[in-house]
């Protein structure tokens, strides 16, 4: 089935646009001085700076890993050819094998060393990627809990003082702010999805999957707690 990638693949740019729209909506209703707007700007910076850098790290790791594997296999094949290629100057096969015995042992040691080196390089590259993913997911996780503590922990009056919104519909402003909290958490969830879809290594993306689950649960909790009928 043919389809356009832009209608399927989730990209940081799309999430950034939603964050921008939310910030602008908070500014429109004079709600950009409540703390949430600053958290959204931090999220925007992570999406614009950290996620592209993480993608670049993943691509570099795959490239270097592939290059290392190709070099290792190529050198191994060359060693095998040198060992088993018959010497045209030798007519006694037994004598040729005896003469090559020490060379065979040395070649096998080199081949084993090459595979160990390739494994070590792959493990090091994996560790570097793991560190980058952990740094990014830790930032998002901390930001999510900050939103939970400083926004969800407030009463309606602490979020919006009705007296300060004279001439405006208090319920509309409150709905905008609460919806923005849910949107911020939802965008963090989408950032987590982008992170673990950048690599197929589940062992190093478990933190991103956990972040997706936690942020999704927070969105559900926000929507359950702040229903319009309970205002």
GROMACS elastic network, one bead per residue, 0.5 to 0.9 nm:
[ bonds ]
;  ai    aj funct       b0    kb
    3     6     6  0.87279   500
    3     7     6  0.76786   500
    3     8     6  0.80179   500
    4     7     6  0.57280   500
    4     8     6  0.71033   500
    4     9     6  0.89686   500
    5     8     6  0.51999   500
    5     9     6  0.56554   500
    6     9     6  0.56504   500
    6    10     6  0.77203   500
    6    11     6  0.84457   500
    7    10     6  0.82306   500
   10    13     6  0.86322   500
   10    14     6  0.72044   500
   10    15     6  0.81707   500
   10   190     6  0.80072   500
   10   193     6  0.81873   500
   10   194     6  0.65717   500
   11    14     6  0.56352   500
   11    15     6  0.69193   500
   11    16     6  0.89577   500
   11   191     6  0.86952   500
   11   194     6  0.67904   500
   12    15     6  0.51808   500
   12    16     6  0.60798   500
   12    17     6  0.86635   500
   12    47     6  0.57700   500
   12    48     6  0.70133   500
   12    51     6  0.72046   500
   12    52     6  0.79941   500
   12   190     6  0.85579   500
   12   191     6  0.71174   500
   12   194     6  0.73177   500
   13    16     6  0.50051   500
   13    17     6  0.62680   500
   13    18     6  0.88420   500
   13    47     6  0.77749   500
   13    48     6  0.75363   500
   14    17     6  0.51695   500
   14    18     6  0.65924   500
   14    19     6  0.88598   500
   15    18     6  0.51464   500
   15    19     6  0.63011   500
   15    20     6  0.86740   500
   15    44     6  0.84116   500
   15    47     6  0.77184   500
   15   187     6  0.62563   500
   15   188     6  0.89423   500
   15   190     6  0.72296   500
   15   191     6  0.76006   500
   16    20     6  0.61144   500
   16    21     6  0.85835   500
   16    43     6  0.84601   500
   16    44     6  0.58061   500
   16    45     6  0.88062   500
   16    47     6  0.65937   500
   16    48     6  0.73716   500
   16   187     6  0.84287   500
   17    20     6  0.50373   500
   17    21     6  0.61734   500
   17    22     6  0.86420   500
   17    44     6  0.89720   500
   18    21     6  0.50419   500
   18    22     6  0.62370   500
   18    23     6  0.86974   500
   18   183     6  0.82512   500
   18   187     6  0.78181   500
   19    22     6  0.51094   500
   19    23     6  0.62496   500
   19    24     6  0.86694   500
   19    40     6  0.65142   500
   19    41     6  0.79544   500
   19    43     6  0.79589   500
   19    44     6  0.65986   500
   19   183     6  0.78663   500
   19   184     6  0.71877   500
   19   187     6  0.73087   500
   20    23     6  0.51110   500
   20    24     6  0.61674   500
   20    25     6  0.85669   500
   20    40     6  0.83079   500
   20    41     6  0.83656   500
   20    44     6  0.78333   500
   21    24     6  0.51525   500
   21    25     6  0.61611   500
   21    26     6  0.87184   500
   22    25     6  0.50447   500
   22    26     6  0.62694   500
   22    27     6  0.86788   500
   22    37     6  0.84006   500
   22    40     6  0.82307   500
   22   180     6  0.61858   500
   22   183     6  0.75707   500
   22   184     6  0.82225   500
   23    26     6  0.51589   500
   23    27     6  0.63089   500
   23    28     6  0.86730   500
   23    32     6  0.72476   500
   23    36     6  0.87383   500
   23    37     6  0.58949   500
   23    38     6  0.89075   500
   23    40     6  0.70052   500
   23    41     6  0.79057   500
   23   180     6  0.83188   500
   24    27     6  0.50171   500
   24    28     6  0.60961   500
   24    29     6  0.88128   500
   24    32     6  0.84999   500
   25    29     6  0.64940   500
   25    30     6  0.86370   500
   25    31     6  0.83010   500
   25    32     6  0.86616   500
   25   176     6  0.76634   500
   25   177     6  0.89564   500
   25   180     6  0.85167   500
   26    29     6  0.54105   500
   26    30     6  0.61434   500
   26    32     6  0.51421   500
   26    33     6  0.87514   500
   26    36     6  0.88132   500
   26    37     6  0.71740   500
   26   173     6  0.88337   500
   26   176     6  0.72919   500
   26   177     6  0.69881   500
   26   180     6  0.77640   500
   27    31     6  0.57158   500
   27    32     6  0.50261   500
   27    33     6  0.84783   500
   27    37     6  0.84815   500
   28    31     6  0.75432   500
   28    32     6  0.83938   500
   29    32     6  0.79726   500
   29   168     6  0.88146   500
   29   173     6  0.64971   500
   29   176     6  0.80819   500
   29   177     6  0.89630   500
   30    33     6  0.74300   500
   30   173     6  0.87844   500
   31    34     6  0.60651   500
   31    35     6  0.88618   500
   31    36     6  0.85385   500
   31    37     6  0.79487   500
   31   160     6  0.84316   500
   31   173     6  0.79805   500
   31   176     6  0.87624   500
   31   177     6  0.71619   500
   32    35     6  0.71493   500
   32    36     6  0.71368   500
   32    37     6  0.52132   500
   32    38     6  0.79255   500
   33    36     6  0.77260   500
   33    37     6  0.69481   500
   33    38     6  0.81940   500
   34    37     6  0.69621   500
   34    38     6  0.83670   500
   34   151     6  0.88927   500
   34   159     6  0.73329   500
   34   160     6  0.86445   500
   35    38     6  0.54204   500
   35    39     6  0.66021   500
   35    40     6  0.88876   500
   35   147     6  0.88392   500
   35   150     6  0.80949   500
   35   151     6  0.81650   500
   36    39     6  0.51070   500
   36    40     6  0.62426   500
   36    41     6  0.87348   500
   36   147     6  0.71938   500
   36   150     6  0.85560   500
   36   151     6  0.73199   500
   36   177     6  0.85065   500
   36   180     6  0.80689   500
   36   181     6  0.72216   500
   36   184     6  0.84167   500
   37    40     6  0.50559   500
   37    41     6  0.63171   500
   37    42     6  0.88059   500
   38    41     6  0.50633   500
   38    42     6  0.63789   500
   38    43     6  0.87040   500
   39    42     6  0.51226   500
   39    43     6  0.62784   500
   39    44     6  0.86587   500
   39   143     6  0.71044   500
   39   144     6  0.89927   500
   39   146     6  0.83009   500
   39   147     6  0.73131   500
   39   184     6  0.82644   500
   40    44     6  0.61349   500
   40    45     6  0.87135   500
   40   184     6  0.64899   500
   41    45     6  0.63288   500
   41    46     6  0.87624   500
   42    45     6  0.51610   500
   42    46     6  0.63984   500
   42    47     6  0.87442   500
   42   143     6  0.82793   500
   43    46     6  0.51290   500
   43    47     6  0.62331   500
   43    48     6  0.86355   500
   43   140     6  0.75249   500
   43   143     6  0.77596   500
   43   184     6  0.81711   500
   43   187     6  0.83391   500
   43   188     6  0.75242   500
   44    47     6  0.50913   500
   44    48     6  0.61086   500
   44    49     6  0.84908   500
   45    48     6  0.50643   500
   45    49     6  0.57857   500
   45    50     6  0.75674   500
   46    49     6  0.53227   500
   46    51     6  0.66276   500
   46   136     6  0.77675   500
   46   139     6  0.82079   500
   46   140     6  0.80851   500
   47    50     6  0.60111   500
   47    51     6  0.54231   500
   47    52     6  0.76133   500
   47   191     6  0.71359   500
   48    51     6  0.65381   500
   48    52     6  0.67458   500
   48    53     6  0.89445   500
   49    52     6  0.59382   500
   49    53     6  0.63890   500
   49    54     6  0.87882   500
   50    53     6  0.51575   500
   50    54     6  0.60379   500
   50    55     6  0.86555   500
   50   132     6  0.89709   500
   50   136     6  0.66872   500
   51    55     6  0.61776   500
   51    56     6  0.86216   500
   51   136     6  0.77512   500
   51   191     6  0.80709   500
   51   194     6  0.81174   500
   51   195     6  0.71859   500
   52    55     6  0.50250   500
   52    56     6  0.62433   500
   52    57     6  0.86793   500
   53    56     6  0.50235   500
   53    57     6  0.62413   500
   53    58     6  0.87297   500
   53   132     6  0.89370   500
   54    57     6  0.50073   500
   54    58     6  0.62880   500
   54    59     6  0.87078   500
   54   129     6  0.78659   500
   54   132     6  0.66031   500
   54   133     6  0.70213   500
   54   136     6  0.82521   500
   54   195     6  0.79186   500
   54   198     6  0.84436   500
   55    58     6  0.51041   500
   55    59     6  0.62769   500
   55    60     6  0.86498   500
   55   195     6  0.81159   500
   55   198     6  0.64380   500
   55   199     6  0.87000   500
   56    59     6  0.51312   500
   56    60     6  0.61375   500
   56    61     6  0.85628   500
   57    60     6  0.51069   500
   57    61     6  0.60989   500
   57    62     6  0.86703   500
   57   128     6  0.84305   500
   57   129     6  0.65491   500
   57   132     6  0.80213   500
   58    61     6  0.51288   500
   58    62     6  0.62975   500
   58    63     6  0.86493   500
   58   129     6  0.66139   500
   58   198     6  0.71155   500
   58   199     6  0.68440   500
   59    62     6  0.51944   500
   59    63     6  0.61365   500
   59    64     6  0.86342   500
   59   198     6  0.88801   500
   60    63     6  0.50300   500
   60    64     6  0.60272   500
   60    65     6  0.83082   500
   60   125     6  0.88472   500
   61    64     6  0.53174   500
   61    65     6  0.59251   500
   61    66     6  0.84794   500
   61   122     6  0.80657   500
   61   125     6  0.57366   500
   61   126     6  0.72831   500
   61   128     6  0.86078   500
   61   129     6  0.74844   500
   62    65     6  0.50932   500
   62    66     6  0.60562   500
   62    67     6  0.85582   500
   62   125     6  0.86920   500
   63    66     6  0.52079   500
   63    67     6  0.61494   500
   63    68     6  0.85647   500
   64    67     6  0.50275   500
   64    68     6  0.59845   500
   64    69     6  0.85037   500
   64   121     6  0.85794   500
   64   122     6  0.82700   500
   64   125     6  0.82185   500
   65    68     6  0.51465   500
   65    69     6  0.61760   500
   65    70     6  0.86419   500
   65   118     6  0.79453   500
   65   121     6  0.73775   500
   65   122     6  0.57855   500
   65   125     6  0.77230   500
   66    69     6  0.51343   500
   66    70     6  0.61359   500
   66    71     6  0.86179   500
   67    70     6  0.51580   500
   67    71     6  0.61603   500
   67    72     6  0.85467   500
   68    71     6  0.52402   500
   68    72     6  0.60989   500
   68    73     6  0.86359   500
   68   117     6  0.88148   500
   68   118     6  0.59421   500
   68   121     6  0.76833   500
   68   122     6  0.82025   500
   69    72     6  0.50950   500
   69    73     6  0.60932   500
   69    74     6  0.84185   500
   69   115     6  0.83589   500
   69   118     6  0.63820   500
   69   119     6  0.88462   500
   70    73     6  0.52907   500
   70    74     6  0.59771   500
   70    75     6  0.85474   500
   71    74     6  0.51138   500
   71    75     6  0.60843   500
   71    76     6  0.84547   500
   71   114     6  0.89389   500
   71   118     6  0.89143   500
   72    75     6  0.53297   500
   72    76     6  0.61045   500
   72    77     6  0.86858   500
   72   111     6  0.79395   500
   72   114     6  0.57917   500
   72   115     6  0.64239   500
   72   117     6  0.85598   500
   72   118     6  0.67776   500
   73    77     6  0.61817   500
   73    78     6  0.86402   500
   73   111     6  0.88205   500
   73   114     6  0.86020   500
   73   115     6  0.82867   500
   74    77     6  0.51813   500
   74    78     6  0.62434   500
   74    79     6  0.86661   500
   75    78     6  0.50168   500
   75    79     6  0.61576   500
   75    80     6  0.85940   500
   75   111     6  0.75733   500
   75   114     6  0.81498   500
   76    79     6  0.51272   500
   76    80     6  0.62219   500
   76    81     6  0.86984   500
   76   107     6  0.86615   500
   76   108     6  0.87537   500
   76   110     6  0.83512   500
   76   111     6  0.54775   500
   76   112     6  0.87565   500
   76   114     6  0.78375   500
   76   115     6  0.87587   500
   77    81     6  0.61487   500
   77    82     6  0.86082   500
   78    81     6  0.51036   500
   78    82     6  0.62272   500
   78    83     6  0.86367   500
   79    82     6  0.51273   500
   79    83     6  0.62036   500
   79    84     6  0.87387   500
   79   104     6  0.87682   500
   79   107     6  0.61730   500
   79   108     6  0.81344   500
   79   110     6  0.85363   500
   79   111     6  0.74682   500
   80    83     6  0.50944   500
   80    84     6  0.61387   500
   80    85     6  0.81179   500
   80   104     6  0.87193   500
   80   107     6  0.79291   500
   80   108     6  0.86627   500
   80   111     6  0.89889   500
   81    84     6  0.53629   500
   81    85     6  0.53815   500
   82    85     6  0.55090   500
   82    86     6  0.84818   500
   82   104     6  0.89864   500
   82   107     6  0.88952   500
   83    86     6  0.81977   500
   83   100     6  0.72513   500
   83   103     6  0.73523   500
   83   104     6  0.60357   500
   83   107     6  0.76897   500
   84   104     6  0.89369   500
   86    89     6  0.88085   500
   86    90     6  0.79544   500
   86    93     6  0.85462   500
   86    96     6  0.81799   500
   87    90     6  0.54997   500
   87    91     6  0.82160   500
   87    96     6  0.76119   500
   88    91     6  0.72882   500
   90    93     6  0.71711   500
   90    95     6  0.79260   500
   90    96     6  0.63633   500
   91    95     6  0.83528   500
   91    96     6  0.79239   500
   92    95     6  0.53027   500
   92    96     6  0.62342   500
   92    97     6  0.88347   500
   93    97     6  0.62343   500
   93    98     6  0.86253   500
   94    97     6  0.52179   500
   94    98     6  0.62155   500
   94    99     6  0.85764   500
   95    98     6  0.51060   500
   95    99     6  0.60719   500
   95   100     6  0.85796   500
   96    99     6  0.50751   500
   96   100     6  0.61678   500
   96   101     6  0.86640   500
   97   100     6  0.50561   500
   97   101     6  0.60849   500
   98   101     6  0.52061   500
   98   102     6  0.81361   500
   99   102     6  0.72030   500
   99   103     6  0.79521   500
  100   103     6  0.50198   500
  100   104     6  0.59709   500
  100   105     6  0.86658   500
  101   104     6  0.50975   500
  101   105     6  0.63760   500
  101   106     6  0.87207   500
  102   105     6  0.51725   500
  102   106     6  0.62380   500
  102   107     6  0.85345   500
  103   106     6  0.50982   500
  103   107     6  0.59604   500
  103   108     6  0.85470   500
  104   107     6  0.50055   500
  104   108     6  0.60930   500
  104   109     6  0.85840   500
  105   108     6  0.52300   500
  105   109     6  0.63035   500
  105   110     6  0.87323   500
  106   109     6  0.51581   500
  106   110     6  0.63101   500
  106   111     6  0.87563   500
  107   110     6  0.50526   500
  107   111     6  0.61664   500
  107   112     6  0.86068   500
  108   111     6  0.50325   500
  108   112     6  0.60856   500
  108   113     6  0.83922   500
  109   112     6  0.51958   500
  109   113     6  0.60375   500
  109   114     6  0.85942   500
  110   114     6  0.61233   500
  110   115     6  0.87679   500
  111   114     6  0.50371   500
  111   115     6  0.64131   500
  111   116     6  0.86817   500
  112   115     6  0.52357   500
  112   116     6  0.62199   500
  112   117     6  0.85735   500
  113   116     6  0.50453   500
  113   117     6  0.60481   500
  113   118     6  0.85558   500
  114   118     6  0.61175   500
  114   119     6  0.86003   500
  115   119     6  0.61348   500
  115   120     6  0.85240   500
  116   119     6  0.50744   500
  116   120     6  0.61211   500
  116   121     6  0.86373   500
  117   120     6  0.50016   500
  117   121     6  0.61459   500
  117   122     6  0.85901   500
  118   121     6  0.51546   500
  118   122     6  0.61921   500
  118   123     6  0.85924   500
  119   122     6  0.51204   500
  119   123     6  0.61008   500
  119   124     6  0.85910   500
  120   123     6  0.50704   500
  120   124     6  0.61164   500
  120   125     6  0.85942   500
  121   124     6  0.51040   500
  121   125     6  0.61402   500
  121   126     6  0.85050   500
  122   125     6  0.51508   500
  122   126     6  0.60634   500
  122   127     6  0.85842   500
  123   126     6  0.50313   500
  123   127     6  0.61522   500
  123   128     6  0.86965   500
  124   127     6  0.50565   500
  124   128     6  0.62737   500
  124   129     6  0.87240   500
  125   128     6  0.50981   500
  125   129     6  0.63024   500
  125   130     6  0.85666   500
  126   129     6  0.51425   500
  126   130     6  0.60561   500
  126   131     6  0.86314   500
  126   204     6  0.82129   500
  127   131     6  0.61847   500
  127   132     6  0.87032   500
  127   204     6  0.86830   500
  128   131     6  0.51762   500
  128   132     6  0.63944   500
  128   133     6  0.87707   500
  129   132     6  0.50811   500
  129   133     6  0.61593   500
  129   134     6  0.85140   500
  129   204     6  0.79900   500
  130   133     6  0.51786   500
  130   134     6  0.60749   500
  130   135     6  0.86283   500
  130   203     6  0.89056   500
  130   204     6  0.54787   500
  130   205     6  0.78369   500
  131   134     6  0.51205   500
  131   135     6  0.62062   500
  131   136     6  0.87566   500
  131   204     6  0.89151   500
  132   135     6  0.52105   500
  132   136     6  0.63904   500
  132   137     6  0.86956   500
  133   136     6  0.52472   500
  133   137     6  0.60559   500
  133   138     6  0.83594   500
  133   195     6  0.75465   500
  133   196     6  0.88259   500
  133   204     6  0.75726   500
  133   205     6  0.72855   500
  133   207     6  0.81368   500
  133   208     6  0.78929   500
  134   137     6  0.51854   500
  134   138     6  0.58176   500
  134   139     6  0.85118   500
  134   204     6  0.83714   500
  134   205     6  0.84555   500
  134   207     6  0.70299   500
  134   208     6  0.82568   500
  135   138     6  0.52167   500
  135   139     6  0.63558   500
  135   140     6  0.88594   500
  136   139     6  0.52323   500
  136   140     6  0.64201   500
  136   141     6  0.86064   500
  136   195     6  0.87621   500
  136   208     6  0.89632   500
  137   140     6  0.50612   500
  137   141     6  0.58887   500
  137   142     6  0.84478   500
  137   191     6  0.89154   500
  137   192     6  0.72473   500
  137   195     6  0.83712   500
  137   207     6  0.66380   500
  137   208     6  0.59971   500
  137   211     6  0.71846   500
  138   142     6  0.60161   500
  138   143     6  0.84420   500
  138   207     6  0.84041   500
  138   211     6  0.89217   500
  139   142     6  0.52419   500
  139   143     6  0.61236   500
  139   144     6  0.85992   500
  140   143     6  0.50014   500
  140   144     6  0.60557   500
  140   145     6  0.86754   500
  140   188     6  0.65454   500
  140   191     6  0.82848   500
  140   192     6  0.82128   500
  140   211     6  0.79037   500
  141   144     6  0.51193   500
  141   145     6  0.63792   500
  141   146     6  0.86638   500
  141   188     6  0.83397   500
  141   211     6  0.63604   500
  141   214     6  0.86171   500
  141   215     6  0.83786   500
  142   145     6  0.52422   500
  142   146     6  0.61970   500
  142   147     6  0.87368   500
  143   146     6  0.50071   500
  143   147     6  0.62831   500
  143   148     6  0.86093   500
  143   188     6  0.85849   500
  144   147     6  0.51814   500
  144   148     6  0.62110   500
  144   149     6  0.86999   500
  144   184     6  0.83052   500
  144   185     6  0.64574   500
  144   188     6  0.71903   500
  144   211     6  0.89153   500
  144   214     6  0.87437   500
  144   215     6  0.69492   500
  144   218     6  0.86878   500
  145   149     6  0.60054   500
  145   150     6  0.84456   500
  146   149     6  0.51527   500
  146   150     6  0.58961   500
  146   151     6  0.78644   500
  147   150     6  0.54551   500
  147   151     6  0.53459   500
  147   152     6  0.70001   500
  147   153     6  0.89438   500
  147   181     6  0.74453   500
  147   184     6  0.82123   500
  147   185     6  0.78471   500
  148   151     6  0.56082   500
  148   153     6  0.67905   500
  148   181     6  0.86425   500
  148   185     6  0.86948   500
  148   218     6  0.76029   500
  149   152     6  0.58267   500
  149   153     6  0.52470   500
  149   154     6  0.82163   500
  150   153     6  0.56469   500
  150   154     6  0.67465   500
  151   154     6  0.56095   500
  151   155     6  0.87677   500
  151   159     6  0.75555   500
  151   178     6  0.87440   500
  151   181     6  0.73086   500
  152   155     6  0.79577   500
  152   178     6  0.88603   500
  152   181     6  0.81484   500
  152   222     6  0.74009   500
  154   157     6  0.78500   500
  154   158     6  0.56057   500
  154   159     6  0.61641   500
  155   158     6  0.51352   500
  155   159     6  0.63061   500
  155   160     6  0.86827   500
  156   159     6  0.51243   500
  156   160     6  0.61277   500
  156   161     6  0.78681   500
  156   174     6  0.76411   500
  156   231     6  0.81697   500
  157   160     6  0.51446   500
  157   161     6  0.50467   500
  157   162     6  0.71280   500
  158   161     6  0.64158   500
  159   174     6  0.77384   500
  159   177     6  0.80289   500
  159   178     6  0.88838   500
  160   163     6  0.86794   500
  160   164     6  0.77732   500
  160   165     6  0.80656   500
  160   170     6  0.80753   500
  160   173     6  0.79389   500
  160   174     6  0.66393   500
  160   177     6  0.86000   500
  161   164     6  0.55358   500
  161   165     6  0.70565   500
  161   170     6  0.86764   500
  162   165     6  0.54033   500
  162   166     6  0.72461   500
  162   170     6  0.61746   500
  163   166     6  0.60184   500
  165   168     6  0.54811   500
  165   169     6  0.74396   500
  165   170     6  0.63732   500
  165   173     6  0.84323   500
  166   169     6  0.79764   500
  166   170     6  0.81199   500
  167   170     6  0.87426   500
  168   171     6  0.88477   500
  168   172     6  0.81901   500
  168   173     6  0.77644   500
  169   172     6  0.53865   500
  169   173     6  0.64109   500
  169   174     6  0.87252   500
  170   173     6  0.52060   500
  170   174     6  0.61289   500
  170   175     6  0.85512   500
  171   174     6  0.50262   500
  171   175     6  0.60074   500
  171   176     6  0.85442   500
  171   228     6  0.84100   500
  171   231     6  0.74586   500
  172   175     6  0.50285   500
  172   176     6  0.61544   500
  172   177     6  0.87058   500
  173   176     6  0.50707   500
  173   177     6  0.63014   500
  173   178     6  0.86942   500
  174   177     6  0.51893   500
  174   178     6  0.61581   500
  174   179     6  0.84125   500
  174   231     6  0.86484   500
  175   178     6  0.52126   500
  175   179     6  0.58787   500
  175   180     6  0.83662   500
  175   226     6  0.85795   500
  175   228     6  0.74800   500
  175   231     6  0.89933   500
  176   179     6  0.51710   500
  176   180     6  0.60723   500
  176   181     6  0.87853   500
  177   181     6  0.64109   500
  177   182     6  0.88681   500
  178   181     6  0.51001   500
  178   182     6  0.64974   500
  178   183     6  0.86512   500
  178   222     6  0.77699   500
  178   223     6  0.84810   500
  178   226     6  0.72884   500
  179   182     6  0.51237   500
  179   183     6  0.61159   500
  179   184     6  0.86591   500
  179   222     6  0.86189   500
  179   223     6  0.82447   500
  180   184     6  0.60658   500
  180   185     6  0.86237   500
  181   184     6  0.51789   500
  181   185     6  0.64254   500
  181   186     6  0.85646   500
  181   219     6  0.82494   500
  181   222     6  0.78257   500
  182   185     6  0.52274   500
  182   186     6  0.60126   500
  182   187     6  0.86106   500
  182   218     6  0.78742   500
  182   219     6  0.52144   500
  182   220     6  0.82965   500
  182   222     6  0.62962   500
  182   223     6  0.72518   500
  183   187     6  0.60361   500
  183   188     6  0.85991   500
  183   219     6  0.78872   500
  184   187     6  0.51756   500
  184   188     6  0.63958   500
  184   189     6  0.87561   500
  184   219     6  0.88528   500
  185   188     6  0.51242   500
  185   189     6  0.63496   500
  185   190     6  0.87947   500
  185   215     6  0.56207   500
  185   216     6  0.73306   500
  185   218     6  0.69190   500
  185   219     6  0.60172   500
  186   189     6  0.50093   500
  186   190     6  0.63541   500
  186   191     6  0.87544   500
  186   212     6  0.89445   500
  186   215     6  0.66581   500
  186   216     6  0.66471   500
  186   218     6  0.85933   500
  186   219     6  0.63702   500
  187   191     6  0.61889   500
  187   192     6  0.86621   500
  187   215     6  0.87726   500
  188   192     6  0.63576   500
  188   193     6  0.87750   500
  188   211     6  0.81627   500
  188   212     6  0.76053   500
  188   215     6  0.66668   500
  188   216     6  0.88773   500
  189   192     6  0.51359   500
  189   193     6  0.64406   500
  189   194     6  0.88649   500
  189   208     6  0.88814   500
  189   211     6  0.68065   500
  189   213     6  0.76169   500
  189   214     6  0.81073   500
  189   215     6  0.53458   500
  189   216     6  0.62633   500
  190   194     6  0.63045   500
  190   195     6  0.86996   500
  190   212     6  0.73410   500
  191   194     6  0.51049   500
  191   195     6  0.62978   500
  191   196     6  0.89778   500
  191   208     6  0.86261   500
  191   212     6  0.82185   500
  192   195     6  0.50923   500
  192   196     6  0.64979   500
  192   197     6  0.86576   500
  192   207     6  0.86555   500
  192   209     6  0.66428   500
  192   210     6  0.85326   500
  192   211     6  0.62284   500
  192   212     6  0.54233   500
  193   196     6  0.55670   500
  193   197     6  0.61792   500
  193   198     6  0.87820   500
  193   208     6  0.71112   500
  193   209     6  0.72173   500
  193   211     6  0.89041   500
  193   212     6  0.66201   500
  194   197     6  0.52641   500
  194   198     6  0.64032   500
  194   208     6  0.88713   500
  195   198     6  0.54757   500
  195   199     6  0.76702   500
  195   205     6  0.75936   500
  195   208     6  0.65024   500
  195   209     6  0.88097   500
  196   199     6  0.59112   500
  196   200     6  0.74964   500
  196   201     6  0.83445   500
  196   202     6  0.78730   500
  196   204     6  0.85572   500
  196   205     6  0.53418   500
  196   206     6  0.80017   500
  196   207     6  0.87749   500
  196   208     6  0.59577   500
  196   209     6  0.69222   500
  197   200     6  0.69116   500
  197   205     6  0.87626   500
  199   202     6  0.78726   500
  199   204     6  0.87227   500
  199   205     6  0.78290   500
  200   203     6  0.89730   500
  200   205     6  0.84222   500
  201   204     6  0.59488   500
  201   205     6  0.66918   500
  202   205     6  0.51482   500
  202   206     6  0.61575   500
  203   206     6  0.61029   500
  204   207     6  0.73292   500
  204   208     6  0.85798   500
  205   208     6  0.52492   500
  205   209     6  0.64700   500
  205   210     6  0.87304   500
  206   209     6  0.50742   500
  206   210     6  0.61294   500
  206   211     6  0.85774   500
  207   210     6  0.50616   500
  207   211     6  0.61525   500
  207   212     6  0.86594   500
  208   212     6  0.62325   500
  208   213     6  0.87576   500
  209   212     6  0.50378   500
  209   213     6  0.64085   500
  209   214     6  0.87873   500
  210   213     6  0.51358   500
  210   214     6  0.62368   500
  210   215     6  0.86286   500
  211   214     6  0.51160   500
  211   215     6  0.60087   500
  211   216     6  0.83305   500
  212   215     6  0.53751   500
  212   216     6  0.60146   500
  212   217     6  0.85650   500
  213   216     6  0.51676   500
  213   217     6  0.61742   500
  213   218     6  0.87255   500
  214   217     6  0.51254   500
  214   218     6  0.63098   500
  214   219     6  0.88036   500
  215   218     6  0.50247   500
  215   219     6  0.63014   500
  215   220     6  0.87421   500
  216   219     6  0.51367   500
  216   220     6  0.63837   500
  216   221     6  0.86757   500
  217   220     6  0.51259   500
  217   221     6  0.61751   500
  217   222     6  0.86787   500
  218   222     6  0.61160   500
  218   223     6  0.86119   500
  219   222     6  0.51406   500
  219   223     6  0.62586   500
  219   224     6  0.85623   500
  220   223     6  0.52184   500
  220   224     6  0.60611   500
  220   225     6  0.85453   500
  221   224     6  0.50820   500
  221   225     6  0.60128   500
  221   226     6  0.84740   500
  222   225     6  0.52415   500
  222   226     6  0.59835   500
  222   227     6  0.85721   500
  223   226     6  0.54285   500
  223   227     6  0.62470   500
  224   227     6  0.61613   500
  225   230     6  0.82668   500
  226   229     6  0.82947   500
  226   230     6  0.66531   500
  226   231     6  0.72472   500
  227   230     6  0.54316   500
  227   231     6  0.69858   500
  228   231     6  0.54383   500
